[in-house]
Amino acid sequence: MEENNNEEIRKTKYSDAELEEFKQLIITKLVKANGDLVLLTEAYSNNSENDTNDTSPTFKVLEEGQQVLSKEENSRLAARQKRFITNLENALIRIENKTYGVCRVTGKLINKERLRAVPHATLSIDAKNKMATPDPIN
């Protein structure tokens, strides 16, 4: 395994076969993400008549409050899902440009395991940790 990691570090880009593997992974995630977005969008824009029109006024007020909260949360989740989809689409563009998997800070290849877990990653773990940790004051 150590030899494999050293080989990845020396390479400056992934092979076409490796890029194809990542492309298929991203397309699979993109299909699922788009399906999830449809469900979230329907949940916060639902105008069905399955509401509380025929129940007591007190229950109706409570139910409407819960619907508003739920719709706001679903709206936030949908916005987050849209960003995720955009990130996946951008990753596909990087694959086409053959720049996929290269850390935008270090210029080195991002570890394959990281890319399999977070296929839209643009930072290696080291670069991400360095950016998250403020420099100590001297």
Backbone bond lengths (Angstrom), bond angles and torsions (degrees), N, CA, C in turn:
res aa  C-N    CA-C-N  psi(-1)  N-CA   C-N-CA  omega(-1)  CA-C   N-CA-C  phi
1 M - - - 1.453 - - 1.526 110.53 -
2 E 1.340 117.37 -40.60 1.461 121.14 179.78 1.516 110.19 -58.47
3 E 1.328 116.73 -41.48 1.463 120.63 179.33 1.523 110.86 -63.14
4 N 1.331 117.02 -40.43 1.459 121.51 178.88 1.532 111.08 -62.84
5 N 1.344 117.27 -42.86 1.463 120.22 178.27 1.516 111.53 -63.33
6 N 1.329 117.00 -40.78 1.469 120.23 178.37 1.518 110.57 -63.69
7 E 1.330 116.48 -38.49 1.461 120.90 178.16 1.529 110.34 -62.47
8 E 1.349 116.87 -42.38 1.464 120.55 178.94 1.520 111.18 -64.07
9 I 1.327 117.28 -37.91 1.461 120.81 -178.67 1.529 110.25 -65.80
10 R 1.336 117.01 -38.24 1.465 120.60 -178.69 1.528 111.96 -71.53
11 K 1.325 117.42 -29.59 1.461 120.16 179.89 1.523 109.92 -71.58
12 T 1.316 116.19 150.15 1.460 119.60 179.00 1.518 111.85 -105.99
13 K 1.341 116.67 -10.33 1.463 119.61 175.20 1.520 108.72 -157.82
14 Y 1.314 115.08 160.91 1.461 120.36 178.98 1.521 109.65 -81.92
15 S 1.340 114.97 151.84 1.470 120.82 179.61 1.520 109.96 -70.29
16 D 1.327 116.29 165.43 1.466 120.92 177.89 1.528 111.04 -58.75
17 A 1.337 117.43 -39.42 1.465 121.00 179.39 1.524 110.66 -64.77
18 E 1.330 116.60 -41.31 1.461 120.01 178.26 1.524 110.50 -66.88
19 L 1.319 116.48 -40.97 1.463 120.01 177.75 1.518 111.24 -62.60
20 E 1.307 117.29 -37.57 1.467 121.49 178.19 1.531 110.49 -64.53
21 E 1.328 116.27 -39.30 1.471 120.41 177.19 1.529 109.93 -60.64
22 F 1.321 116.17 -46.58 1.469 120.03 179.26 1.525 110.98 -66.31
23 K 1.315 116.84 -36.87 1.468 120.93 179.70 1.529 110.39 -60.51
24 Q 1.330 116.19 -45.09 1.467 119.91 179.66 1.527 111.11 -64.41
25 L 1.317 116.72 -39.86 1.460 121.23 177.61 1.531 110.29 -61.72
26 I 1.323 116.61 -45.31 1.459 121.40 -178.44 1.530 110.82 -66.82
27 I 1.325 117.22 -41.91 1.474 120.04 179.03 1.525 110.16 -61.01
28 T 1.335 117.20 -41.79 1.467 121.17 177.91 1.524 110.42 -60.97
29 K 1.329 116.61 -45.66 1.468 120.83 179.43 1.529 110.68 -66.13
30 L 1.323 116.92 -35.75 1.458 121.76 -179.45 1.527 111.21 -66.33
31 V 1.314 117.32 -41.61 1.472 121.24 177.99 1.525 109.87 -61.55
32 K 1.344 116.30 -46.41 1.464 120.34 179.62 1.530 110.34 -64.76
33 A 1.325 117.35 -43.72 1.466 121.49 -178.56 1.525 111.28 -62.22
34 N 1.327 117.43 -40.70 1.466 120.73 178.44 1.528 110.65 -66.04
35 G 1.327 116.91 -38.72 1.465 120.56 176.29 1.516 111.58 -63.51
36 D 1.333 115.96 -42.51 1.466 120.63 177.83 1.521 110.78 -63.77
37 L 1.337 116.61 -38.75 1.468 120.39 179.25 1.526 110.88 -62.62
38 V 1.319 117.01 -40.69 1.465 120.59 178.38 1.528 109.66 -60.20
39 L 1.327 116.85 -44.52 1.467 120.25 179.83 1.525 111.40 -63.78
40 L 1.333 116.98 -43.71 1.461 120.29 179.18 1.523 111.44 -64.22
41 T 1.320 116.35 -42.62 1.462 120.60 -179.65 1.522 110.61 -63.87
42 E 1.317 116.40 -42.33 1.469 119.68 177.67 1.516 110.89 -63.73
43 A 1.334 116.86 -35.23 1.466 120.58 -177.17 1.524 111.71 -66.94
44 Y 1.345 117.83 -37.39 1.467 117.20 -179.09 1.519 113.15 -93.43
45 S 1.314 118.09 -10.53 1.463 119.03 177.62 1.526 111.46 -112.56
46 N 1.309 116.53 17.35 1.462 121.98 -177.64 1.524 110.62 -65.51
47 N 1.315 115.46 122.56 1.465 121.08 178.69 1.527 111.25 -116.60
48 S 1.322 115.82 27.18 1.462 118.50 -177.48 1.526 110.47 -69.92
49 E 1.296 116.12 164.77 1.457 121.72 -178.31 1.526 112.16 -91.81
50 N 1.307 118.52 13.59 1.464 121.56 178.29 1.519 109.45 -84.87
51 D 1.320 116.86 61.72 1.451 120.03 -178.51 1.523 110.15 -116.92
52 T 1.319 116.33 -156.08 1.464 120.64 -172.91 1.526 112.53 -109.00
53 N 1.310 118.29 31.56 1.465 121.29 -177.11 1.519 112.96 -59.21
54 D 1.319 117.74 -29.03 1.452 119.38 -175.27 1.526 112.73 -104.54
55 T 1.318 119.07 17.65 1.461 121.31 -179.39 1.519 109.89 -109.89
56 S 1.315 115.48 177.65 1.470 119.86 -176.61 1.524 111.58 -63.78
57 P 1.337 117.91 150.80 1.464 121.57 -178.02 1.535 113.49 -58.29
58 T 1.343 118.03 -39.11 1.463 120.78 -178.63 1.521 110.16 -63.37
59 F 1.310 116.27 -48.12 1.452 120.14 179.72 1.525 110.27 -62.07
60 K 1.326 115.86 -37.96 1.464 120.08 -179.27 1.524 110.83 -62.64
61 V 1.322 118.66 -41.95 1.461 121.89 178.92 1.523 110.12 -63.00
62 L 1.326 116.51 -45.61 1.469 120.08 178.60 1.527 111.11 -62.36
63 E 1.301 115.81 -43.55 1.465 120.61 -179.40 1.519 110.97 -64.20
64 E 1.330 118.00 -42.50 1.461 120.92 179.68 1.525 110.97 -63.91
65 G 1.338 116.79 -38.99 1.461 120.40 177.24 1.515 111.10 -61.84
66 Q 1.317 116.85 -42.93 1.458 121.35 177.96 1.526 111.00 -65.14
67 Q 1.332 117.09 -38.35 1.465 120.07 178.93 1.525 110.87 -64.72
68 V 1.331 116.95 -40.24 1.463 120.49 179.36 1.523 109.50 -63.49
69 L 1.342 117.04 -46.84 1.453 121.26 179.04 1.529 110.16 -60.48
70 S 1.301 115.82 -46.24 1.455 120.39 -179.52 1.525 111.25 -63.11
71 K 1.329 116.55 -41.33 1.468 120.32 179.42 1.527 110.79 -65.17
72 E 1.354 116.92 -39.94 1.465 119.98 178.08 1.521 110.76 -63.77
73 E 1.329 116.46 -44.41 1.462 120.79 179.33 1.534 110.38 -64.00
74 N 1.322 117.15 -44.54 1.462 120.38 178.00 1.525 111.35 -62.89
75 S 1.326 116.21 -36.02 1.462 120.23 177.45 1.528 110.51 -64.27
76 R 1.337 116.61 -43.16 1.476 120.52 177.12 1.524 110.63 -63.38
77 L 1.322 116.36 -43.71 1.463 120.21 179.06 1.528 111.03 -63.24
78 A 1.324 116.58 -39.01 1.462 120.85 178.75 1.528 110.21 -64.78
79 A 1.323 117.70 -41.08 1.471 120.91 178.60 1.526 110.05 -63.61
80 R 1.320 116.24 -41.67 1.474 120.24 177.53 1.528 110.32 -63.59
81 Q 1.322 115.98 -41.03 1.468 120.93 179.63 1.530 110.33 -63.76
82 K 1.326 117.07 -38.88 1.469 120.88 177.98 1.527 110.80 -62.40
83 R 1.355 116.58 -41.02 1.475 119.94 177.08 1.530 110.66 -63.06
84 F 1.339 117.02 -40.78 1.450 122.16 178.61 1.533 110.03 -61.27
85 I 1.324 116.36 -45.01 1.465 121.34 179.14 1.526 110.17 -62.11
86 T 1.322 117.31 -44.03 1.469 121.19 177.80 1.522 110.60 -60.27
87 N 1.330 116.75 -42.68 1.465 120.48 178.46 1.529 111.39 -62.47
88 L 1.331 116.81 -40.73 1.467 120.21 177.70 1.530 110.64 -65.60
89 E 1.329 116.95 -41.89 1.468 120.57 178.54 1.531 110.77 -63.43
90 N 1.327 116.65 -38.94 1.464 120.39 176.75 1.528 111.08 -64.95
91 A 1.331 116.59 -35.85 1.468 120.60 177.19 1.534 109.98 -63.62
92 L 1.336 117.02 -38.71 1.476 119.84 177.25 1.530 110.70 -63.72
93 I 1.312 116.88 -37.17 1.472 120.49 177.16 1.529 109.58 -64.10
94 R 1.342 116.64 -42.35 1.471 119.42 178.37 1.516 111.06 -63.69
95 I 1.329 117.43 -33.66 1.474 120.05 176.45 1.519 109.25 -64.41
96 E 1.324 116.66 -46.67 1.472 120.14 179.22 1.530 111.37 -60.67
97 N 1.341 116.42 -35.76 1.465 121.43 179.68 1.528 112.71 -83.00
98 K 1.346 115.59 -5.00 1.472 122.94 -178.45 1.526 112.39 62.31
99 T 1.324 116.04 30.42 1.461 121.02 174.91 1.528 111.11 -110.85
100 Y 1.315 116.57 4.44 1.459 121.91 -177.98 1.526 110.59 -65.58
101 G 1.315 115.15 139.32 1.460 120.76 174.32 1.512 114.37 86.14
102 V 1.325 116.82 4.97 1.460 120.70 178.31 1.526 108.13 -100.25
103 C 1.327 116.38 125.81 1.462 121.56 -179.79 1.523 109.87 -63.21
104 R 1.316 116.60 129.42 1.467 120.15 -177.32 1.522 112.72 -74.90
105 V 1.325 118.28 -9.57 1.463 121.66 177.53 1.532 111.05 -99.26
106 T 1.328 115.97 -50.89 1.472 119.69 -174.49 1.518 113.36 -91.63
107 G 1.340 117.63 -22.65 1.456 121.07 -176.42 1.518 113.22 78.73
108 K 1.331 116.45 3.12 1.469 121.12 179.23 1.528 109.36 -95.47
109 L 1.332 115.02 163.71 1.466 118.92 179.00 1.523 111.08 -68.29
110 I 1.318 114.54 139.31 1.459 121.30 173.15 1.524 106.84 -79.94
111 N 1.313 116.36 138.05 1.459 122.60 -178.62 1.535 111.05 -54.63
112 K 1.326 116.35 137.92 1.473 121.13 -178.30 1.523 112.59 -58.08
113 E 1.334 117.25 -39.31 1.467 119.75 -179.18 1.523 110.36 -62.23
114 R 1.319 116.82 -38.69 1.477 120.20 177.56 1.514 109.96 -64.38
115 L 1.324 116.82 -43.66 1.466 120.20 -178.93 1.524 111.49 -67.06
116 R 1.317 117.37 -32.70 1.468 119.06 176.92 1.525 110.37 -68.92
117 A 1.325 117.01 -35.42 1.467 120.91 179.68 1.526 111.40 -79.19
118 V 1.338 116.96 -39.88 1.466 122.49 -178.40 1.528 107.00 -131.23
119 P 1.332 117.35 79.78 1.468 120.23 -171.60 1.522 115.24 -64.20
120 H 1.320 117.95 -14.18 1.462 120.16 178.87 1.533 111.72 -98.26
121 A 1.331 117.54 9.12 1.465 121.57 -178.47 1.528 111.12 -60.78
122 T 1.322 114.92 139.92 1.469 120.21 176.21 1.525 110.99 -120.63
123 L 1.336 115.70 0.73 1.459 121.26 178.99 1.518 110.14 -125.94
124 S 1.327 116.33 141.87 1.452 120.27 170.95 1.526 107.83 -71.63
125 I 1.316 117.06 164.69 1.462 120.89 178.20 1.531 110.07 -58.88
126 D 1.329 117.06 -44.02 1.470 120.39 179.95 1.527 111.32 -58.74
127 A 1.329 116.36 -47.64 1.467 119.97 -179.28 1.523 110.89 -64.50
128 K 1.322 116.90 -40.83 1.467 120.67 179.94 1.522 110.04 -63.30
129 N 1.330 117.12 -44.31 1.470 120.98 179.58 1.523 111.16 -64.44
130 K 1.319 117.70 -40.17 1.466 120.77 179.38 1.523 110.70 -64.86
131 M 1.323 117.16 -38.29 1.460 120.51 -179.64 1.526 111.11 -70.80
132 A 1.334 116.79 -30.80 1.463 121.14 -177.97 1.527 112.26 -81.33
133 T 1.337 117.15 -22.05 1.451 121.53 -177.71 1.509 110.09 -99.48
134 P 1.327 117.67 117.98 1.471 118.95 179.17 1.535 110.43 -69.81
135 D 1.320 115.37 149.69 1.458 120.12 177.42 1.523 109.26 -66.29
136 P 1.346 116.99 137.37 1.473 118.63 177.69 1.522 110.22 -69.88
137 I 1.316 115.44 149.55 1.463 120.70 179.30 1.529 108.26 -79.81
138 N 1.324 116.73 130.46 1.471 120.73 -178.37 1.490 111.60 -79.32
